[in-house]
Amino acid sequence: NAGVTQTPKFRILKIGQSMTLQCAQDMNHNYMYWYRQDPGMGLKLIYYSVGAGITDKGEVPNGYNVSRSTTEDFPLRLELAAPSQTSVYFCASSYRVSRQPQHFGDGTRLSIL
Amino acid sequence: AQTVTQSQPEMSVQEAETVTLSCTYDTSESDYYLFWYKQPPSRQMILVIRQEAYKQQNATENRFSVNFQKAAKSFSLKISDSQLGDAAMYFCAYRSGGAGSYQLTFGKGTKLSVIP
């Protein structure tokens, strides 16, 4: 049972480059989320999706885009990478109801130089 | 907007002893859920325990228990018989129970060290 799988685990980008962080879950969860974790801080929500074809902004969406074409996959796109986007990125998923916990991937450490 | 505050950036405990991590939150809602997540050096976020606000009984999971004080908006985590594997960052998180509520709001975390 893989749970939530994120790729890559590490990546270094140059300023202005673009890339896509991949996230896949095999638990048939409706909801999926992208968070970022800056040093010494808790996680902040970037984008979320409540089902295929439906996405919405979280607390810190600027500089990112998402899509959700299938229930399983929820990629996060960085356009024109900036040093402020250096962070650890976590993907998570959950069932529909609020009381169900979110299950997290192992994170992607991204450095923009 | 909801906020979550963890006032202890770092804590330490002797192996086999008990430690309590503090968390307070600010909300005007009556229906919500609270969580403690553990983040070891491997970086993985692991759910430790969950509490529904409508339940008066404090949640317990093996050596982990919470002291949920709804009126005081306090949600502390007690770890009994601490083990070396408990060393990690611990995050308190809040989630609204309302329809259309999806976001987890996290505190800044408490780094727990376990001394052999």
Interface residues (C-beta under 8 A of the other chain):
Chain A: Y31 Y33 Y35 G40 M41 G42 L43 K44 L45 Y48 V50 G58 E59 V88 F90 A92 S98 R99 P101 Q102 H103 F104 D106 G107 R109
Chain B: V4 Y33 F35 Y37 S42 R43 Q44 M45 I46 L47 R50 E52 F91 A93 R95 S96 G97 G98 S101 Y102 Q103 L104 F106 G107 K108 G109
